[in-house]
Amino acid sequence: MEKKKSFSSIFKEGIITNNPTFVQLLGMCPTLATTTSVINALGMGVAVIAVLSFSNLFISLLRKIIPKEVRIAAYIVVISGFVTAVDLLLQAFVPSISESLGLFIPLIVVNCIILARAEAFASKNDPIRSFCDGIATGIGFTFALTCIAAVRELLGSGKLFAGSDGTGGITVFGEWFSPVTILLLPCGAFITLGCIIALVNKIQSNAKERARLKELEKDAEEYQRTVSQTKTADSAEENSPVSYDGAVSAENV
């Protein structure tokens, strides 16, 4: 029987080691299109967290009922219901974000991150772990969007948390700063994403190298300890007194 993942492992993989954007490179369409501002990125991220967590929960509850032959269609039906609910809530309570994100909220239905977690995790695990997996993966996706949006907005306009029309926000750089407006264009999204992915890969490579060196040091210490114990045992045998009782008894006989 396959061992169930711990909750700490689920969150670590969803947010860091198996990040859906920086590691798996999933959901590139909303990643590139909605990261012109941090506000948009957070809005998309929260929407994905809600849809992903609750769709995972219901798909896990229904996993033994849904026939395998139509499981993908069933997943899309479940996901589309939550996407519709999230879309209506955004229109009712935060219409500015809903208008800014536009078509990308309904497109969450076919987001490969949602379908991938439904097929790979929710359909094979219990509801609680599936719900946590949805939250963890959604947080990882939101974190990635926010990082990309922060770089693009900060270097592209010198502000953070500006509105969809570019007004408001927190001015970080003064009048001396010349914005790199190319980062707010579609090509800027590719440039920013590529640079951040390269940085993430470098960090992971360094972490793996450090872990490998620690493992080698541990093996070397274990080897030295074994050699030292062997030498000590050999020295003890050489220095131990030899008993001639048996030989003397034989001569007497």
Disulfide bonds with the S-S distance in Angstrom:
none
